[in-house]
């Protein structure tokens, strides 16, 4: 029983840390496609825009910041 609880806590912490990297989104485009903005480890380009389709993520664009803390205030998407 203790092993089950430990595994459950590890699983929850893994998902919580993975979700922390996503800054905005995911925004659903249709049944299988979505987009999101994610933090990256690159100090020069700390934000990236991703397109996800059928479980596969593709980096579309990286964004640089000029020495300030990374943040996204607003996201606009148009079909």
MMTF fields as JSON, N, C-alpha, C and O atoms, coordinates in Angstrom:
{
  "mmtfVersion": "1.0.0",
  "mmtfProducer": "UNKNOWN",
  "numBonds": 315,
  "numAtoms": 316,
  "numGroups": 79,
  "numChains": 1,
  "numModels": 1,
  "chainsPerModel": [1],
  "groupsPerChain": [79],
  "chainIdList": ["A"],
  "bondAtomList": [4, 2, 8, 6, 12, 10, 16, 14, 20, 18, 24, 22, 28, 26, 32, 30, 36, 34, 40, 38, 44, 42, 48, 46, 52, 50, 56, 54, 60, 58, 64, 62, 68, 66, 72, 70, 76, 74, 80, 78, 84, 82, 88, 86, 92, 90, 96, 94, 100, 98, 104, 102, 108, 106, 112, 110, 116, 114, 120, 118, 124, 122, 128, 126, 132, 130, 136, 134, 140, 138, 144, 142, 148, 146, 152, 150, 156, 154, 160, 158, 164, 162, 168, 166, 172, 170, 176, 174, 180, 178, 184, 182, 188, 186, 192, 190, 196, 194, 200, 198, 204, 202, 208, 206, 212, 210, 216, 214, 220, 218, 224, 222, 228, 226, 232, 230, 236, 234, 240, 238, 244, 242, 248, 246, 252, 250, 256, 254, 260, 258, 264, 262, 268, 266, 272, 270, 276, 274, 280, 278, 284, 282, 288, 286, 292, 290, 296, 294, 300, 298, 304, 302, 308, 306, 312, 310],
  "bondOrderList": [1, 1, 1, 1, 1, 1, 1, 1, 1, 1, 1, 1, 1, 1, 1, 1, 1, 1, 1, 1, 1, 1, 1, 1, 1, 1, 1, 1, 1, 1, 1, 1, 1, 1, 1, 1, 1, 1, 1, 1, 1, 1, 1, 1, 1, 1, 1, 1, 1, 1, 1, 1, 1, 1, 1, 1, 1, 1, 1, 1, 1, 1, 1, 1, 1, 1, 1, 1, 1, 1, 1, 1, 1, 1, 1, 1, 1, 1],
  "groupList": [{"groupName": "UNK", "atomNameList": ["N", "CA", "C", "O"], "elementList": ["N", "C", "C", "O"], "formalChargeList": [0, 0, 0, 0], "bondAtomList": [1, 0, 2, 1, 3, 2], "bondOrderList": [1, 1, 2], "singleLetterCode": "X", "chemCompType": "L-PEPTIDE LINKING"}],
  "groupTypeList": [0, 0, 0, 0, 0, 0, 0, 0, 0, 0, 0, 0, 0, 0, 0, 0, 0, 0, 0, 0, 0, 0, 0, 0, 0, 0, 0, 0, 0, 0, 0, 0, 0, 0, 0, 0, 0, 0, 0, 0, 0, 0, 0, 0, 0, 0, 0, 0, 0, 0, 0, 0, 0, 0, 0, 0, 0, 0, 0, 0, 0, 0, 0, 0, 0, 0, 0, 0, 0, 0, 0, 0, 0, 0, 0, 0, 0, 0, 0],
  "groupIdList": [1, 2, 3, 4, 5, 6, 7, 8, 9, 10, 11, 12, 13, 14, 15, 16, 17, 18, 19, 20, 21, 22, 23, 24, 25, 26, 27, 28, 29, 30, 31, 32, 33, 34, 35, 36, 37, 38, 39, 40, 41, 42, 43, 44, 45, 46, 47, 48, 49, 50, 51, 52, 53, 54, 55, 56, 57, 58, 59, 60, 61, 62, 63, 64, 65, 66, 67, 68, 69, 70, 71, 72, 73, 74, 75, 76, 77, 78, 79],
  "secStructList": [7, 2, 2, 2, 2, 2, 2, 2, 2, 2, 2, 2, 2, 2, 2, 2, 2, 2, 2, 2, 6, 3, 3, 3, 3, 3, 3, 3, 1, 1, 1, 1, 3, 3, 3, 3, 3, 3, 3, 7, 1, 7, 1, 1, 1, 7, 3, 3, 3, 3, 3, 3, 3, 6, 6, 3, 3, 3, 3, 3, 3, 3, 3, 7, 7, 1, 1, 1, 7, 7, 7, 7, 7, 7, 7, 7, 7, 7, 7],
  "xCoordList": [0.811, 0.0, 0.866, 0.539, 1.953, 2.841, 3.484, 3.671, 3.819, 4.431, 3.446, 3.837, 2.174, 1.159, 1.027, 0.958, 0.992, 0.869, 2.095, 1.969, 3.274, 4.5, 4.489, 4.839, 4.089, 4.016, 2.999, 3.238, 1.883, 0.86, 1.379, 1.139, 2.081, 2.649, 3.701, 3.758, 4.527, 5.533, 4.879, 5.326, 3.822, 3.114, 2.487, 2.561, 1.877, 1.259, 2.325, 2.121, 3.448, 4.503, 5.093, 5.463, 5.19, 5.691, 4.777, 5.249, 3.462, 2.523, 2.492, 2.354, 2.615, 2.609, 3.84, 3.735, 5.008, 6.218, 6.194, 6.724, 5.606, 5.524, 4.574, 4.846, 3.478, 2.516, 3.064, 2.6, 4.028, 4.581, 5.294, 5.343, 5.839, 6.577, 5.673, 6.141, 4.408, 3.486, 3.042, 2.487, 3.297, 3.001, 1.556, 0.845, 1.124, -0.237, -0.725, 0.028, -1.974, -2.562, -2.714, -2.566, -2.999, -3.172, -4.501, -5.504, -4.475, -5.654, -6.045, -5.268, -7.256, -7.731, -8.064, -8.768, -7.557, -7.879, -8.997, -9.875, -8.966, -10.036, -9.906, -9.253, -10.505, -10.537, -9.149, -8.935, -8.205, -6.885, -5.741, -4.639, -5.967, -4.879, -5.015, -6.118, -3.865, -3.839, -2.499, -1.552, -2.428, -1.198, -0.987, -1.942, 0.278, 0.593, 1.943, 2.752, 2.183, 3.461, 4.125, 3.504, 5.395, 6.107, 7.435, 8.079, 7.842, 9.167, 10.223, 10.023, 11.351, 12.475, 13.674, 13.692, 14.666, 15.886, 16.905, 17.885, 16.7, 17.617, 17.482, 16.399, 18.549, 18.507, 18.249, 17.656, 18.681, 18.479, 17.075, 16.559, 16.467, 15.119, 14.291, 14.072, 13.825, 13.179, 11.721, 11.147, 11.11, 9.725, 9.637, 10.343, 8.758, 8.56, 7.072, 6.334, 6.652, 5.279, 5.231, 5.982, 4.357, 4.269, 2.915, 1.888, 2.93, 1.731, 1.7, 2.677, 0.588, 0.461, -0.667, -1.789, -0.365, -1.366, -1.191, -0.087, -2.269, -2.274, -1.184, -0.592, -0.911, 0.081, 1.512, 2.402, 1.767, 3.112, 3.246, 2.441, 4.262, 4.485, 5.582, 6.618, 5.335, 6.287, 6.547, 5.604, 7.82, 8.156, 8.026, 8.688, 7.173, 6.917, 7.842, 8.405, 8.0, 8.762, 9.344, 8.737, 10.521, 11.132, 11.159, 11.327, 10.992, 10.934, 12.012, 12.217, 12.697, 13.73, 13.157, 12.171, 13.787, 13.454, 14.735, 15.824, 14.604, 15.785, 16.156, 16.052, 16.59, 17.083, 16.029, 16.378, 14.769, 13.732, 13.198, 13.511, 12.391, 11.76, 10.738, 10.004, 10.69, 9.757, 8.336, 8.087, 7.414, 5.998, 5.18, 5.646, 3.968, 3.031, 1.802, 1.185, 1.45, 0.288, -0.995, -2.036, -0.916, -2.119, -1.775, -0.69, -2.702, -2.54, -3.776, -4.903, -3.564, -4.65, -4.424, -3.333, -5.459, -5.42, -6.592, -7.698, -6.336, -7.392, -7.436, -6.402, -8.631, -8.8, -8.859, -8.999],
  "yCoordList": [-1.188, 0.0, 1.269, 2.248, 1.244, 2.41, 2.661, 3.809, 1.59, 1.734, 2.383, 3.211, 2.007, 2.584, 4.083, 4.865, 4.485, 5.907, 6.672, 7.779, 6.094, 6.739, 6.928, 7.998, 5.893, 5.996, 7.047, 7.794, 7.108, 8.093, 9.516, 10.401, 9.733, 11.056, 11.441, 12.596, 10.498, 10.778, 11.12, 12.023, 10.396, 10.648, 12.041, 12.76, 12.42, 13.739, 14.83, 15.832, 14.648, 15.667, 15.778, 16.873, 14.655, 14.698, 15.531, 16.379, 15.297, 16.055, 17.521, 18.391, 17.807, 19.2, 19.936, 21.096, 19.289, 19.955, 20.087, 21.066, 19.15, 19.239, 20.359, 21.069, 20.527, 21.564, 22.949, 23.929, 23.065, 24.354, 25.026, 26.255, 24.272, 24.835, 25.523, 26.371, 25.178, 25.806, 27.147, 27.223, 28.199, 29.556, 29.93, 30.479, 29.64, 29.91, 28.735, 28.174, 28.361, 27.29, 26.022, 26.04, 24.951, 24.784, 25.362, 25.338, 25.882, 26.416, 25.441, 25.194, 24.887, 23.906, 24.601, 25.611, 24.059, 24.562, 23.746, 24.29, 22.44, 21.529, 20.278, 20.317, 19.182, 17.976, 17.415, 16.88, 17.525, 16.914, 17.911, 17.514, 19.172, 20.148, 21.212, 21.638, 21.629, 22.713, 23.442, 22.943, 24.618, 25.399, 25.845, 25.975, 26.079, 26.568, 27.256, 27.054, 28.072, 28.756, 28.125, 27.961, 27.777, 27.023, 27.691, 28.272, 27.604, 28.075, 27.099, 25.885, 27.641, 26.841, 27.051, 27.993, 26.184, 26.3, 27.257, 27.604, 27.684, 28.586, 30.006, 30.588, 30.566, 31.903, 32.99, 34.017, 32.791, 33.796, 33.755, 34.78, 32.591, 32.408, 31.598, 30.405, 32.233, 31.484, 31.104, 30.36, 31.593, 31.245, 30.654, 31.081, 29.662, 29.044, 28.775, 28.484, 28.879, 28.624, 27.237, 26.962, 26.356, 24.979, 24.69, 25.208, 23.849, 23.308, 21.819, 21.113, 21.333, 19.914, 19.298, 19.805, 18.201, 17.477, 15.986, 15.455, 15.322, 13.88, 13.459, 12.392, 14.287, 13.951, 14.306, 14.118, 14.817, 15.222, 16.738, 17.462, 17.219, 18.66, 19.126, 18.477, 20.264, 20.862, 22.295, 23.066, 22.66, 24.039, 24.887, 24.631, 25.889, 26.757, 27.965, 28.339, 28.581, 29.819, 29.938, 29.482, 30.551, 30.89, 32.399, 33.121, 32.876, 34.313, 34.71, 34.058, 35.796, 36.29, 37.409, 38.054, 37.62, 38.747, 39.531, 38.959, 40.809, 41.666, 41.935, 43.065, 40.884, 41.024, 41.108, 41.281, 40.995, 41.078, 39.686, 38.711, 39.61, 38.346, 37.947, 38.794, 36.664, 36.201, 36.177, 35.719, 36.672, 36.583, 36.852, 37.487, 36.357, 36.587, 37.234, 36.682, 38.398, 39.097, 38.718, 38.512, 38.627, 38.378, 37.506, 37.615, 36.644, 35.808, 35.997, 35.864, 36.309, 36.437, 35.413, 35.321, 34.65, 33.67, 33.972, 34.258, 33.905, 34.161, 33.034, 32.581, 32.587, 31.481, 31.99, 31.201],
  "zCoordList": [0.0, 0.0, 0.0, -0.671, 0.744, 0.79, -0.569, -0.972, -1.269, -2.592, -3.568, -4.391, -3.472, -4.35, -4.098, -5.046, -2.847, -2.505, -2.984, -3.508, -2.808, -3.266, -4.785, -5.283, -5.514, -6.976, -7.401, -8.35, -6.715, -7.029, -6.805, -7.627, -5.708, -5.437, -6.467, -6.89, -6.87, -7.898, -9.23, -9.937, -9.566, -10.816, -10.809, -11.806, -9.701, -9.595, -9.696, -10.382, -9.025, -9.078, -10.474, -10.9, -11.204, -12.582, -13.46, -14.218, -13.368, -14.185, -13.781, -14.641, -12.516, -12.055, -12.563, -12.962, -12.558, -13.046, -14.559, -15.084, -15.278, -16.734, -17.144, -18.112, -16.437, -16.773, -16.458, -17.04, -15.563, -15.175, -16.344, -16.397, -17.268, -18.39, -19.411, -20.171, -19.441, -20.391, -19.821, -18.725, -20.589, -20.148, -20.492, -19.651, -21.704, -22.165, -22.986, -23.782, -22.799, -23.586, -22.788, -21.566, -23.432, -24.883, -25.356, -24.643, -26.584, -27.232, -28.337, -29.259, -28.241, -29.218, -30.53, -30.542, -31.633, -32.964, -33.583, -34.254, -33.359, -33.746, -32.889, -31.846, -33.298, -32.461, -32.155, -31.068, -33.086, -32.9, -32.744, -32.365, -33.021, -33.079, -31.991, -31.648, -31.457, -30.477, -30.567, -31.175, -29.961, -29.898, -28.458, -27.692, -28.095, -26.76, -26.761, -27.667, -25.742, -25.549, -24.332, -23.282, -24.492, -23.464, -23.135, -24.008, -21.865, -21.466, -21.95, -21.922, -22.395, -22.87, -21.947, -21.155, -22.048, -21.25, -21.859, -21.2, -23.084, -23.782, -23.222, -23.29, -22.677, -22.072, -23.105, -22.774, -24.351, -25.402, -25.999, -26.444, -26.011, -26.56, -25.562, -25.772, -24.473, -23.399, -23.643, -22.848, -24.714, -25.021, -26.417, -27.331, -26.574, -27.883, -28.099, -27.158, -29.35, -29.764, -30.395, -31.33, -29.898, -30.368, -30.988, -30.549, -32.021, -32.646, -32.332, -32.581, -31.786, -31.452, -32.258, -32.259, -32.945, -33.708, -33.469, -33.595, -33.128, -32.86, -31.878, -32.037, -30.86, -29.841, -30.191, -29.363, -31.394, -31.808, -31.742, -32.328, -31.027, -30.891, -31.839, -31.982, -32.482, -33.417, -32.964, -32.781, -32.782, -32.426, -33.683, -34.689, -33.616, -34.756, -34.734, -35.762, -33.555, -33.444, -32.051, -31.082, -31.94, -30.66, -30.516, -31.499, -29.289, -29.036, -28.047, -27.024, -28.377, -27.472, -26.605, -26.964, -25.474, -24.615, -24.403, -24.358, -24.278, -24.191, -22.738, -22.26, -22.038, -20.682, -19.603, -18.435, -19.935, -18.913, -18.588, -19.271, -17.537, -17.146, -18.205, -18.714, -18.535, -19.558, -19.02, -17.904, -19.822, -19.492, -20.754, -21.7, -20.736, -21.831, -21.225, -20.314, -21.729, -21.193, -21.932, -21.31, -23.26, -24.056, -25.252, -25.822, -25.624, -26.814, -27.684, -27.206, -28.967, -29.927, -31.027, -31.59, -31.325, -32.42, -33.335, -32.877, -34.643, -35.608, -36.61, -37.101, -36.908, -37.841, -39.256, -40.19]
}
